[in-house]
Amino acid sequence: MDERTRALDADQDTKIDALSGLLKTQADTVTTLFGSLSQGKDAAAEATIQWAEVAGKLQSMLFDFQVEQAEKATGASSHYTDPAKWIATAEAVLRQLPLSSPEKQQQVWTDALSLFETVLGHYGIGPKAGEQAEADPDLPRKDRRFADPAWRRQPFFAVLHQLYLLLSEHLVGTAEALDDLEPARKRQLVFATKMLVDSLSPSNFPMTNPIALEMAVETKGESLVRGLEHLLDDLRRGQVTHTNPGAFRLGENIAVTPGKVIHETPLFQLIQYTPTTDRALKIPLVIFPPWINRFYILDLNAKKSFVRWAVEQGVTVFLVSWKSADASMADVVWDDYIGAQIEAIDHVRERLSVPSVHTIGYCVAGTTLAATLAVLAKKGEADKVASATFFTAQVDFEEAGDLKNFVDDQQIETIGHLSPEGYVDGRYLAATFNLLRGNDLIWSYVEKNYLKGEDYPAFDLLHWNGDVTNLPARWHRDYLRDLYRDNRMVIPNSLSACGVGIDLTRIETPCYIQAGREDHIAPPHSVWKLTHLIRGPFTFLLAGSGHIAGVVNPPSSGKYQYWTNDSSPETLEAFMEGAEEHPGSWWPHWRQWLETIDDKTVTTRGKRRPGGRGDKVIEDAPGRYVAQR
């Protein structure tokens, strides 16, 4: 062995010894931390009793849960959102990563030792130590998960999270550097890698999270009890809880805009909202929200409600409330949803004696609205729709974002096994969408609610996000296969509905196309592609924020911004280069656009006011369907 090799080995041995010492120091620190509860003889006895009671509570809760689960019939109550199942899937994919090459292992080892030495130097330890330890060191890697000073207060936690971030970079970088995989498989591998490294963050585990440890000491273990209660409750529900479950009640503090259910089918209820102005636009508006979620995302409360705002702007508003799927809807397919949109349009036209309606389609209901327009055009009935507005809706799924990681043959087949009764449990879908923003919608709640035992906030948007709906399994399978995987909607007449082929190039209806700049579900580049398929006039608008906040942004909030471009750009990049930025909500811009279609108004009398004399209605808004599970 030459002198250089011996020197390197000696240097590494020194660093390993330092790391071992650091681990021992941390173990002593934790012991001291918990031992601080027992200063003095009486305090020691009291602390021993307190922690024994806590341990007994935790053991009893776990035992009761195990007995409860054993007594249940075989089912899948927690199957849909069990993070371990997703992690196992990710681990299987990660076996494809070339992590065993000597070069990569040496690079990781070298970088880790260098980082270890640098971080310890901030604490006055090792060859890179300064003259004195820093009170709040500026560490090399930043991540909001580790923003709390507790992660920098002690060298052990500083080294731990910095090494985690370094190893995460190496793993994700390895996946991104692979060139011998076909693009779709590579995207899936990168996504799975990110999902796995997020799940393994030290912030997700009680003994490697300094904030959770401090909380346990401060509360004398009660935070651990509350956290386990939250965890077990979520396992029973089969769903991660984001907000106080009892904080919101339909028709009381969410979905409160006054109106009546004026029509009902086995698939949907049609709500008409009570006008608040003496006159309204002659052409009424029919809103089609996505049936993947509850409609009241557009009617959260008086301040955020797009429905209430539109009514106050002199628009006669109708809205479809879709039924959450059950076994009776096993054979429902896309044709049924397209037919339902046409039925709602026809019912409103007949009810108000108007030749046409304005329409809005949000997300998947916007995709379906495009198909509806194509069907009407093919049948010579395009004039039933005066205009169509698309909220974050895709028709070309070539660049459909991270959701494409869930649409290969194996996963579509797996979804079929999860729906033996003919419908897909909404908890599976919620888990899928949560995984797209795992740190925000899964792991941050693991830390706050399970590790720290914090109470849930009362947040209407998070309540809506967790208010899941079931989907017809046959429709869901066809949607993933035909649109997301095979992208057939952009091929004229490749798909058909209501007896005719779907050809988007036949659409001449004036369209308003809205996209969210940070939308991870319907990326703006994907939404933009609709502009190249339709024949009629269109206005494209890019809103600040994402799939929800980019849409639900009332003028009163004064938040975000939007971009318009009156020229005729060919690409989204060209649109942005020549775009004009406007502060605040885009809703008034859309309302002005409606008047460019037709600005005639009528008095809000007769059936413009649902439930008046001689007007038979079914029930008050928000109706029964939105409450069905």
LINFENLIN-V333107 format. One record per residue. N is the residue number from 1. SS is DSSP state (H for helix, E for strand, C for the rest). PSI is psi in whole degrees, 0 to 359 (* if undefined). BURIAL is b if it has 16 or more other C-alpha atoms within 10 Angstrom, else e. Layout:
# LINFENLIN-V333107
((N	SS	PSI	BURIAL) (N	SS	PSI	BURIAL))
This chain:
# LINFENLIN-V333107
((1	C	127	e) (2	C	171	e) (3	H	322	e) (4	H	315	e) (5	H	318	e) (6	H	322	e) (7	H	319	e) (8	H	317	e) (9	H	319	e) (10	H	320	e) (11	H	318	e) (12	H	322	e) (13	H	321	e) (14	H	318	e) (15	H	323	b) (16	H	319	e) (17	H	320	e) (18	H	320	b) (19	H	317	b) (20	H	318	e) (21	H	323	e) (22	H	318	b) (23	H	319	e) (24	H	319	e) (25	H	319	e) (26	H	320	b) (27	H	318	e) (28	H	323	e) (29	H	316	e) (30	H	319	b) (31	H	318	e) (32	H	320	e) (33	H	310	e) (34	H	329	b) (35	H	340	e) (36	H	342	e) (37	H	345	b) (38	H	43	b) (39	C	121	e) (40	C	157	e) (41	H	312	e) (42	H	317	e) (43	H	323	e) (44	H	317	e) (45	H	317	e) (46	H	317	e) (47	H	320	b) (48	H	316	e) (49	H	316	e) (50	H	311	b) (51	H	331	e) (52	H	321	e) (53	H	318	e) (54	H	312	b) (55	H	321	e) (56	H	319	e) (57	H	313	b) (58	H	316	b) (59	H	318	e) (60	H	318	e) (61	H	316	e) (62	H	319	e) (63	H	314	e) (64	H	321	e) (65	H	317	b) (66	H	319	e) (67	H	316	e) (68	H	316	e) (69	H	323	e) (70	H	329	e) (71	H	343	e) (72	C	151	e) (73	C	159	e) (74	C	124	e) (75	C	191	e) (76	C	42	e) (77	C	325	b) (78	C	7	b) (79	C	322	b) (80	C	333	b) (81	C	18	b) (82	C	108	b) (83	H	330	b) (84	H	325	e) (85	H	321	e) (86	H	321	b) (87	H	319	b) (88	H	319	e) (89	H	317	e) (90	H	318	b) (91	H	322	e) (92	H	320	e) (93	H	323	b) (94	H	346	b) (95	C	344	e) (96	C	346	e) (97	C	134	b) (98	C	76	e) (99	C	356	b) (100	C	358	e) (101	C	140	e) (102	H	324	e) (103	H	315	e) (104	H	319	e) (105	H	319	e) (106	H	321	e) (107	H	314	e) (108	H	315	b) (109	H	315	e) (110	H	313	e) (111	H	321	b) (112	H	316	b) (113	H	321	b) (114	H	317	e) (115	H	316	b) (116	H	314	b) (117	H	318	b) (118	H	314	b) (119	H	314	b) (120	H	331	b) (121	H	329	b) (122	C	341	b) (123	C	13	b) (124	C	26	b) (125	C	135	b) (126	C	181	b) (127	C	338	e) (128	C	15	e) (129	C	142	b) (130	C	187	e) (131	C	329	e) (132	C	158	e) (133	C	145	e) (134	C	140	e) (135	C	318	e) (136	C	81	e) (137	C	147	b) (138	C	99	e) (139	C	157	e) (140	C	321	e) (141	C	138	e) (142	C	141	e) (143	C	135	e) (144	H	338	e) (145	H	338	b) (146	H	31	b) (147	C	335	e) (148	C	137	e) (149	C	339	e) (150	H	331	b) (151	H	347	b) (152	H	354	b) (153	H	325	b) (154	C	141	b) (155	H	327	b) (156	H	310	b) (157	H	330	b) (158	H	310	b) (159	H	318	b) (160	H	309	b) (161	H	332	b) (162	H	319	b) (163	H	322	b) (164	H	314	b) (165	H	322	b) (166	H	311	b) (167	H	325	b) (168	H	316	b) (169	H	318	e) (170	H	316	b) (171	H	310	b) (172	H	320	b) (173	H	323	e) (174	H	316	b) (175	H	318	b) (176	H	338	b) (177	H	353	e) (178	C	131	b) (179	C	354	e) (180	C	16	e) (181	C	148	e) (182	C	150	e) (183	H	317	e) (184	H	319	e) (185	H	323	e) (186	H	317	b) (187	H	318	b) (188	H	320	b) (189	H	316	b) (190	H	316	b) (191	H	315	b) (192	H	323	b) (193	H	314	b) (194	H	320	b) (195	H	318	b) (196	H	314	b) (197	H	327	b) (198	H	319	b) (199	H	335	b) (200	C	11	e) (201	C	138	b) (202	H	341	b) (203	H	347	b) (204	H	0	b) (205	C	139	b) (206	H	320	b) (207	H	352	e) (208	H	13	b) (209	C	105	b) (210	H	331	b) (211	H	317	b) (212	H	321	b) (213	H	315	b) (214	H	320	b) (215	H	320	b) (216	H	319	b) (217	H	314	b) (218	H	323	e) (219	C	6	e) (220	C	40	b) (221	C	352	b) (222	H	330	b) (223	H	326	b) (224	H	320	b) (225	H	313	b) (226	H	319	b) (227	H	318	b) (228	H	324	b) (229	H	315	b) (230	H	316	b) (231	H	313	b) (232	H	323	e) (233	H	320	e) (234	H	324	b) (235	H	324	b) (236	H	320	e) (237	H	337	e) (238	C	32	b) (239	C	140	b) (240	C	130	b) (241	C	132	b) (242	C	340	b) (243	C	166	b) (244	C	115	e) (245	C	332	e) (246	C	10	e) (247	C	340	e) (248	C	141	b) (249	C	129	e) (250	E	133	b) (251	C	352	e) (252	C	306	e) (253	C	4	e) (254	E	153	b) (255	C	55	b) (256	C	358	b) (257	C	127	b) (258	C	139	b) (259	E	183	b) (260	E	147	b) (261	E	118	b) (262	E	356	b) (263	E	148	b) (264	E	140	b) (265	C	174	e) (266	C	347	e) (267	C	331	b) (268	E	159	b) (269	E	147	b) (270	E	119	b) (271	E	136	b) (272	E	131	b) (273	E	145	b) (274	C	128	b) (275	C	152	b) (276	C	4	b) (277	C	157	e) (278	C	334	e) (279	E	154	b) (280	E	162	b) (281	E	140	b) (282	C	319	b) (283	C	119	b) (284	C	169	b) (285	E	132	b) (286	E	121	b) (287	E	130	b) (288	E	99	b) (289	C	165	b) (290	C	139	b) (291	C	2	b) (292	C	337	b) (293	C	174	b) (294	C	149	b) (295	H	338	b) (296	H	9	b) (297	H	333	b) (298	H	8	b) (299	C	52	b) (300	C	307	b) (301	C	177	b) (302	C	326	e) (303	C	328	e) (304	C	353	b) (305	C	118	b) (306	H	323	b) (307	H	307	b) (308	H	317	b) (309	H	315	b) (310	H	319	b) (311	H	316	b) (312	H	339	e) (313	C	13	b) (314	C	39	b) (315	C	131	b) (316	C	113	b) (317	E	128	b) (318	E	147	b) (319	E	138	b) (320	E	129	b) (321	E	109	b) (322	E	149	b) (323	C	135	b) (324	C	131	b) (325	C	146	b) (326	C	188	b) (327	H	333	e) (328	H	347	e) (329	H	23	b) (330	C	329	b) (331	C	8	e) (332	C	133	b) (333	C	183	b) (334	H	323	b) (335	H	321	b) (336	H	321	e) (337	H	322	b) (338	H	315	b) (339	H	324	b) (340	H	321	b) (341	H	318	b) (342	H	319	b) (343	H	317	e) (344	H	318	b) (345	H	313	b) (346	H	322	b) (347	H	318	e) (348	H	319	b) (349	H	315	b) (350	H	320	e) (351	H	318	e) (352	H	3	e) (353	C	51	e) (354	C	150	e) (355	C	338	e) (356	C	167	b) (357	E	155	b) (358	E	151	b) (359	E	153	b) (360	E	135	b) (361	E	125	b) (362	E	125	b) (363	C	236	b) (364	H	330	b) (365	H	336	b) (366	H	319	b) (367	H	315	b) (368	H	324	b) (369	H	322	b) (370	H	316	b) (371	H	321	b) (372	H	315	b) (373	H	320	b) (374	H	320	b) (375	H	314	b) (376	H	320	b) (377	H	318	b) (378	H	329	b) (379	C	2	e) (380	C	26	e) (381	C	25	e) (382	H	334	b) (383	H	357	e) (384	H	339	b) (385	E	115	b) (386	E	326	b) (387	E	159	b) (388	E	127	b) (389	E	134	b) (390	E	118	b) (391	E	113	b) (392	C	55	b) (393	C	139	b) (394	C	146	b) (395	C	333	b) (396	C	116	b) (397	C	19	b) (398	C	323	b) (399	C	55	b) (400	C	11	b) (401	H	197	b) (402	H	341	b) (403	H	338	b) (404	H	345	b) (405	H	353	b) (406	H	19	b) (407	C	26	b) (408	C	172	b) (409	H	318	e) (410	H	318	e) (411	H	324	e) (412	H	321	b) (413	H	321	e) (414	H	318	e) (415	H	323	b) (416	H	323	b) (417	H	336	e) (418	C	359	b) (419	C	59	b) (420	C	337	e) (421	C	5	b) (422	C	5	b) (423	E	151	b) (424	E	124	b) (425	C	131	b) (426	H	339	b) (427	H	328	b) (428	H	316	b) (429	H	320	b) (430	H	318	b) (431	H	320	b) (432	H	312	b) (433	H	324	b) (434	H	324	b) (435	H	334	b) (436	H	335	b) (437	C	62	e) (438	H	316	b) (439	H	325	b) (440	H	321	e) (441	H	354	b) (442	H	295	b) (443	H	329	b) (444	H	329	b) (445	H	331	b) (446	H	314	b) (447	H	309	b) (448	H	314	b) (449	H	329	b) (450	H	311	b) (451	H	320	b) (452	C	348	b) (453	C	27	b) (454	C	152	b) (455	C	155	e) (456	C	143	b) (457	C	164	e) (458	C	95	e) (459	C	113	e) (460	H	322	b) (461	H	319	b) (462	H	327	e) (463	H	314	b) (464	H	318	b) (465	H	328	b) (466	H	357	b) (467	C	80	b) (468	C	157	b) (469	C	150	b) (470	C	155	b) (471	E	145	b) (472	E	127	b) (473	H	321	b) (474	H	317	b) (475	H	315	b) (476	H	317	b) (477	H	313	b) (478	H	322	e) (479	H	313	b) (480	H	319	b) (481	H	309	b) (482	H	327	b) (483	H	300	b) (484	H	314	b) (485	H	309	b) (486	C	350	e) (487	C	47	b) (488	H	345	b) (489	H	334	b) (490	H	355	b) (491	C	112	e) (492	C	127	e) (493	C	11	e) (494	C	328	e) (495	C	156	b) (496	E	160	b) (497	E	146	b) (498	C	32	e) (499	C	2	e) (500	E	159	e) (501	E	151	b) (502	C	116	b) (503	C	102	b) (504	H	338	b) (505	H	352	b) (506	H	354	b) (507	C	120	b) (508	C	3	b) (509	C	136	b) (510	E	132	b) (511	E	144	b) (512	E	117	b) (513	E	114	b) (514	E	137	b) (515	E	157	b) (516	E	131	b) (517	C	325	b) (518	C	24	b) (519	C	122	b) (520	C	352	b) (521	C	315	b) (522	C	83	b) (523	C	144	b) (524	H	325	b) (525	H	326	b) (526	H	317	b) (527	H	321	b) (528	H	329	b) (529	H	338	b) (530	H	329	b) (531	H	338	b) (532	H	357	e) (533	C	325	b) (534	C	154	b) (535	C	332	e) (536	C	178	e) (537	C	147	e) (538	E	156	b) (539	E	124	b) (540	E	135	b) (541	E	132	b) (542	E	120	b) (543	E	150	b) (544	C	157	b) (545	C	201	b) (546	C	215	b) (547	C	330	b) (548	C	300	b) (549	C	334	b) (550	C	336	b) (551	C	309	b) (552	C	80	b) (553	C	81	b) (554	C	152	b) (555	H	328	b) (556	H	341	e) (557	H	332	e) (558	C	26	e) (559	C	157	e) (560	C	204	b) (561	E	177	b) (562	E	161	b) (563	E	138	b) (564	E	160	b) (565	C	114	b) (566	C	358	e) (567	C	196	e) (568	C	68	e) (569	C	150	e) (570	C	337	e) (571	C	164	e) (572	H	325	b) (573	H	317	e) (574	H	324	e) (575	H	313	b) (576	H	325	e) (577	H	323	e) (578	C	13	e) (579	C	152	b) (580	E	129	e) (581	E	136	e) (582	E	134	e) (583	E	151	e) (584	C	202	b) (585	C	147	b) (586	C	356	b) (587	H	313	b) (588	H	326	e) (589	H	316	e) (590	H	319	b) (591	H	321	e) (592	H	323	e) (593	H	322	b) (594	H	320	b) (595	H	338	e) (596	H	340	e) (597	H	312	e) (598	C	121	e) (599	C	10	e) (600	C	143	e) (601	E	162	e) (602	E	163	e) (603	E	149	e) (604	C	68	b) (605	C	174	e) (606	H	228	e) (607	H	1	b) (608	H	343	b) (609	C	99	b) (610	C	141	b) (611	C	9	b) (612	C	186	e) (613	C	127	e) (614	C	2	e) (615	C	109	e) (616	C	123	e) (617	C	168	b) (618	C	312	e) (619	E	173	e) (620	E	152	b) (621	C	148	b) (622	C	4	b) (623	C	174	b) (624	C	323	e) (625	H	324	b) (626	H	342	b) (627	H	351	e) (628	C	140	e) (629	C	*	e))
